């Protein structure tokens, strides 16, 4: 599961949108992230080539098993870290921003240790 931070963000966004919308399209991702549709199209092409997503003829984007695994891992990290930071007194805005940065660089070992500590 070796993907870059940008790919992880796109996969996480697809996961989040798929929980809110009946179907996910490039335009939905562009709107959610505030990116140009052309940038999103390039990213979707890369994710499709890496077999992390499937795009239907109608343009509906679905996560593959590998894409879902990455997205869920990043989403779990984001939720746990941002919640923890807010409980420590960090403002919601800062906690969400910091969680976005931390979730990509934290090793699985460190994340599991933090998770274990927080869940005590």
C-alpha positions as CSV (number, residue, x, y, z in Angstrom):
1,X,0.0,0.0,0.0
2,X,2.6,2.5,-1.0
3,X,0.8,5.7,-2.1
4,X,1.7,9.3,-1.7
5,X,-0.1,11.8,0.6
6,X,-2.1,13.3,-2.3
7,X,-3.4,9.9,-3.3
8,X,-4.3,9.1,0.3
9,X,-6.3,12.4,0.5
10,X,-8.2,11.6,-2.6
11,X,-9.0,8.1,-1.5
12,X,-10.2,9.4,1.9
13,X,-12.3,12.1,0.2
14,X,-13.9,9.4,-2.0
15,X,-14.7,7.4,1.1
16,X,-16.2,10.3,3.0
17,X,-18.3,11.4,-0.1
18,X,-19.5,7.9,-0.7
19,X,-21.1,8.0,2.8
20,X,-22.9,11.2,2.0
21,X,-23.8,10.9,-1.7
22,X,-25.6,8.2,-3.7
23,X,-22.7,8.3,-6.3
24,X,-19.3,10.0,-6.3
25,X,-18.0,11.9,-9.4
26,X,-14.9,13.9,-10.1
27,X,-16.9,17.1,-9.8
28,X,-17.9,16.1,-6.3
29,X,-14.3,15.5,-5.3
30,X,-13.2,18.8,-6.9
31,X,-16.0,20.7,-5.0
32,X,-15.1,19.0,-1.7
33,X,-11.4,19.7,-1.9
34,X,-11.6,23.1,-3.7
35,X,-9.5,21.8,-6.6
36,X,-9.8,22.2,-10.4
37,X,-11.7,19.4,-12.1
38,X,-8.6,18.9,-14.4
39,X,-6.4,18.2,-11.4
40,X,-8.9,15.8,-10.0
41,X,-9.2,14.0,-13.4
42,X,-5.4,13.5,-13.5
43,X,-5.5,12.1,-10.0
44,X,-8.4,9.8,-10.8
45,X,-6.5,8.5,-13.8
46,X,-3.5,7.7,-11.6
47,X,-5.7,6.0,-8.9
48,X,-7.4,4.0,-11.7
49,X,-4.0,2.9,-13.1
50,X,-3.0,1.8,-9.6
51,X,-6.3,-0.1,-9.3
52,X,-7.4,1.8,-6.2
53,X,-10.6,3.0,-7.9
54,X,-13.0,1.9,-10.7
55,X,-14.7,4.6,-12.8
56,X,-17.9,3.5,-14.6
57,X,-18.9,4.7,-18.1
58,X,-21.2,7.2,-16.4
59,X,-18.2,8.6,-14.4
60,X,-19.2,7.2,-11.1
61,X,-16.1,6.5,-8.9
62,X,-15.9,3.5,-6.6
63,X,-13.1,2.4,-4.3
64,X,-11.6,-1.0,-5.0
65,X,-10.6,-3.3,-2.1
66,X,-7.1,-1.8,-1.9
67,X,-8.4,1.8,-2.3
68,X,-11.0,1.2,0.5
69,X,-8.3,-0.2,2.8
70,X,-6.1,2.9,2.3
71,X,-9.0,5.3,2.7
72,X,-10.3,3.6,5.8
73,X,-6.8,3.6,7.4
74,X,-6.4,7.3,6.7
75,X,-9.9,8.1,7.8
76,X,-9.4,6.2,11.1
77,X,-6.2,8.1,11.8
78,X,-7.9,11.4,11.0
79,X,-10.8,10.8,13.3
80,X,-8.7,9.4,16.2
81,X,-6.0,12.1,16.0
82,X,-8.4,15.1,15.5
83,X,-10.7,13.9,18.3
84,X,-7.7,13.4,20.6
85,X,-6.3,16.9,19.9
86,X,-9.7,18.5,20.5
87,X,-10.0,16.6,23.8
88,X,-6.6,18.1,24.7
89,X,-8.0,21.6,24.2
90,X,-6.9,22.3,20.6
91,X,-9.5,24.2,18.6
92,X,-11.5,22.1,16.1
93,X,-10.1,24.0,13.1
94,X,-6.4,23.5,14.2
95,X,-7.1,19.9,15.3
96,X,-8.5,19.0,11.9
97,X,-5.7,20.7,10.0
98,X,-3.0,19.1,12.2
99,X,-4.7,15.6,12.0
100,X,-4.6,16.0,8.2
101,X,-0.8,16.5,8.3
102,X,0.0,13.9,11.0
103,X,-2.2,11.1,9.5
104,X,0.1,10.7,6.5
105,X,3.5,10.7,8.1
106,X,2.8,8.5,11.2
107,X,4.2,5.0,11.1
108,X,1.8,2.1,11.7
109,X,3.7,1.3,14.8
110,X,3.4,4.8,16.3
111,X,-0.3,5.1,15.3
112,X,-1.1,1.8,17.0
113,X,0.8,2.9,20.2
114,X,-1.1,6.2,20.2
115,X,-4.4,4.4,19.5
116,X,-3.8,2.0,22.4
117,X,-2.9,4.9,24.7
118,X,-6.0,7.0,23.8
119,X,-8.3,4.0,24.0
120,X,-7.3,3.1,27.6
